[in-house]
Amino acid sequence: MPEPWLFDHPLAPHTRYRIGGAAARFRELETEREAVACVQELDGRPYKPIGGGANLLVADRGVDFPVLALTSEFRAVEVEEDAIVAGAGTALPALVQTARREARCDFHHLEAVPGTVGGALRMNAGTRDWGVWDVVEWADALFPGLPAVTRLTAAEAQPGYRDTGVPEGTLFLRARLRAARGDAQAVERAHRSYREEKVRNQPYDRASCGSVWKNPPGQSVWRLIDAIGMRGTRRGGAQISELHANFILNMGGATAGDVIELMRETRRRVLERFGIGLVPEVRLWGCDPELLRELGAEDQIP
Ligand SMILES: Cc1cc2nc3c(=O)[nH]c(=O)nc-3n(C[C@H](O)[C@H](O)[C@H](O)COP(=O)(O)OP(=O)(O)OC[C@H]3O[C@@H](n4cnc5c(N)ncnc54)[C@H](O)[C@@H]3O)c2cc1C
């Protein structure tokens, strides 16, 4: 049997940011059997799944935990009468394109959202008022240390604003998404106008991780960043977007350190000026607990 693990595997090409160091161990999982065997082999030791790396910043020094990526079988999409069943490795644009073509309601909220179904389930991806779990009937998952597939409902996954309540390292395998048929023209219009507005207001011409910070209750984070005058601020190869101040862009050659410096300064100044402690939406891998605390990411401390 060939060695299934890749060692010292660069993660930057697996992220939208194209930033960050290597994973000590990396493995692609093609089938459910392989995924179950892998979780069994890891025997409760910490690991993390990676999808499209569209909401991820990997530290320059890399990560010492194993990283798992879903391929092959996990990219299957099946259209049913009133639902779409999608593997967690499916690219979100492929799912959205299917729903749009089949005139299914609700998927326009995921237009122009990069990444995979697995990442979307973990992050409860969507808009401020809508998350993918709003249409998830069930999702199959593997929990660390429990090598048996568990079928979760939304009530069990406890989705919230850009997160779910499942333990860190939970590996989503597939989901059944409610997808009622709609009026073809109305569905098409919803997709087109949502995409147009999103692409007009957010930067798609440079690598990013999407929104860096969660919106504090009742606030828009970009307004706070604007108010402290940090729109357009650059550190090394990273820059706070001129178009949308909650995006930090890789302008070419940015390091994770550059992005973190901008995050640190933004958070410190927003706290000083408004007394609001921003919380990162982006997942931060390979950062020590002290830095995570400084960045307001206590929820990401292992
Ligand atoms: C330009 C741009 C626009 C964006 N717009 C939006 C938006 O409108 N709304 C929105 O919600 N997000 C948005 N995002 C963020 C991102 O697209 C979503 O969070 C997406 O769901 C991330 O999916 P991913 O597969 O890339 O996850 P990754 O970035 O690979 O991982 C994110 C988290 O999900 C976990 N994960 C990944 N795969 C799995 C799996 N199979 N099982 C369990 N956990 C897994 C990872 O461990 C990590 O904790 C945007 C990003 C960009 C770059």
The ligand as an SDF file (V2000), in Angstrom:
LIG
                    3D

 53 58  0  0  0  0  0  0  0  0999 V2000
  -14.0280   36.6900   -1.9710 C   0  0  0  0  0  0  0  0  0  0  0  0
  -14.6850   35.9210   -0.8580 C   0  0  0  0  0  0  0  0  0  0  0  0
  -16.0350   36.1080   -0.5790 C   0  0  0  0  0  0  0  0  0  0  0  0
  -16.6410   35.4160    0.4630 C   0  0  0  0  0  0  0  0  0  0  0  0
  -17.9660   35.6370    0.7320 N   0  0  0  0  0  0  0  0  0  0  0  0
  -18.5620   34.9640    1.7350 C   0  0  0  0  0  0  0  0  0  0  0  0
  -19.9490   35.1520    2.0210 C   0  0  0  0  0  0  0  0  0  0  0  0
  -20.6360   35.9170    1.3550 O   0  0  0  0  0  0  0  0  0  0  0  0
  -20.4960   34.4560    3.0370 N   0  0  0  0  0  0  0  0  0  0  0  0
  -19.7660   33.5820    3.7970 C   0  0  0  0  0  0  0  0  0  0  0  0
  -20.3150   32.9590    4.7030 O   0  0  0  0  0  0  0  0  0  0  0  0
  -18.4530   33.3730    3.5440 N   0  0  0  0  0  0  0  0  0  0  0  0
  -17.8360   34.0370    2.5460 C   0  0  0  0  0  0  0  0  0  0  0  0
  -16.5160   33.8240    2.2910 N   0  0  0  0  0  0  0  0  0  0  0  0
  -15.7510   32.8870    3.1490 C   0  0  0  0  0  0  0  0  0  0  0  0
  -15.7330   31.4410    2.6110 C   0  0  0  0  0  0  0  0  0  0  0  0
  -16.0140   31.4330    1.2370 O   0  0  0  0  0  0  0  0  0  0  0  0
  -16.7270   30.5530    3.3490 C   0  0  0  0  0  0  0  0  0  0  0  0
  -16.5030   30.5770    4.7500 O   0  0  0  0  0  0  0  0  0  0  0  0
  -16.6300   29.1010    2.8880 C   0  0  0  0  0  0  0  0  0  0  0  0
  -17.6960   28.3880    3.4270 O   0  0  0  0  0  0  0  0  0  0  0  0
  -15.3300   28.4460    3.3150 C   0  0  0  0  0  0  0  0  0  0  0  0
  -15.3100   27.1450    2.7730 O   0  0  0  0  0  0  0  0  0  0  0  0
  -13.9310   26.4000    2.5630 P   0  0  0  0  0  0  0  0  0  0  0  0
  -14.2110   25.0490    2.0370 O   0  0  0  0  0  0  0  0  0  0  0  0
  -13.0070   27.2400    1.7650 O   0  0  0  0  0  0  0  0  0  0  0  0
  -13.4020   26.2810    4.0600 O   0  0  0  0  0  0  0  0  0  0  0  0
  -11.8970   26.4260    4.5690 P   0  0  0  0  0  0  0  0  0  0  0  0
  -11.4690   27.8460    4.4520 O   0  0  0  0  0  0  0  0  0  0  0  0
  -11.0460   25.3820    3.9370 O   0  0  0  0  0  0  0  0  0  0  0  0
  -12.0820   26.0830    6.1150 O   0  0  0  0  0  0  0  0  0  0  0  0
  -12.8600   26.9340    6.9350 C   0  0  0  0  0  0  0  0  0  0  0  0
  -13.2360   26.1230    8.1880 C   0  0  0  0  0  0  0  0  0  0  0  0
  -14.0700   25.0400    7.7720 O   0  0  0  0  0  0  0  0  0  0  0  0
  -13.4890   23.8030    8.1930 C   0  0  0  0  0  0  0  0  0  0  0  0
  -13.7720   22.7980    7.1720 N   0  0  0  0  0  0  0  0  0  0  0  0
  -13.4280   22.7920    5.8670 C   0  0  0  0  0  0  0  0  0  0  0  0
  -13.9010   21.6780    5.2820 N   0  0  0  0  0  0  0  0  0  0  0  0
  -14.5510   20.9740    6.2270 C   0  0  0  0  0  0  0  0  0  0  0  0
  -15.2440   19.7200    6.2570 C   0  0  0  0  0  0  0  0  0  0  0  0
  -15.3730   18.9330    5.1850 N   0  0  0  0  0  0  0  0  0  0  0  0
  -15.7830   19.3240    7.4290 N   0  0  0  0  0  0  0  0  0  0  0  0
  -15.6730   20.0890    8.5350 C   0  0  0  0  0  0  0  0  0  0  0  0
  -15.0220   21.2500    8.5900 N   0  0  0  0  0  0  0  0  0  0  0  0
  -14.4680   21.6900    7.4320 C   0  0  0  0  0  0  0  0  0  0  0  0
  -12.0040   24.0750    8.3620 C   0  0  0  0  0  0  0  0  0  0  0  0
  -11.4000   23.1570    9.2630 O   0  0  0  0  0  0  0  0  0  0  0  0
  -12.0380   25.4990    8.8870 C   0  0  0  0  0  0  0  0  0  0  0  0
  -12.3030   25.4970   10.2660 O   0  0  0  0  0  0  0  0  0  0  0  0
  -15.8810   34.5110    1.2510 C   0  0  0  0  0  0  0  0  0  0  0  0
  -14.5230   34.2920    0.9440 C   0  0  0  0  0  0  0  0  0  0  0  0
  -13.9270   34.9910   -0.0920 C   0  0  0  0  0  0  0  0  0  0  0  0
  -12.4720   34.7380   -0.4000 C   0  0  0  0  0  0  0  0  0  0  0  0
  1  2  1  0
  2  3  1  0
  2 52  2  0
  3  4  2  0
  4  5  1  0
  4 50  1  0
  5  6  2  0
  6  7  1  0
  6 13  1  0
  7  8  2  0
  7  9  1  0
  9 10  1  0
 10 11  2  0
 10 12  1  0
 12 13  2  0
 13 14  1  0
 14 15  1  0
 14 50  1  0
 15 16  1  0
 16 17  1  0
 16 18  1  0
 18 19  1  0
 18 20  1  0
 20 21  1  0
 20 22  1  0
 22 23  1  0
 23 24  1  0
 24 25  2  0
 24 26  1  0
 24 27  1  0
 27 28  1  0
 28 29  2  0
 28 30  1  0
 28 31  1  0
 31 32  1  0
 32 33  1  0
 33 34  1  0
 33 48  1  0
 34 35  1  0
 35 36  1  0
 35 46  1  0
 36 37  1  0
 36 45  1  0
 37 38  2  0
 38 39  1  0
 39 40  1  0
 39 45  2  0
 40 41  1  0
 40 42  2  0
 42 43  1  0
 43 44  2  0
 44 45  1  0
 46 47  1  0
 46 48  1  0
 48 49  1  0
 50 51  2  0
 51 52  1  0
 52 53  1  0
M  END
$$$$
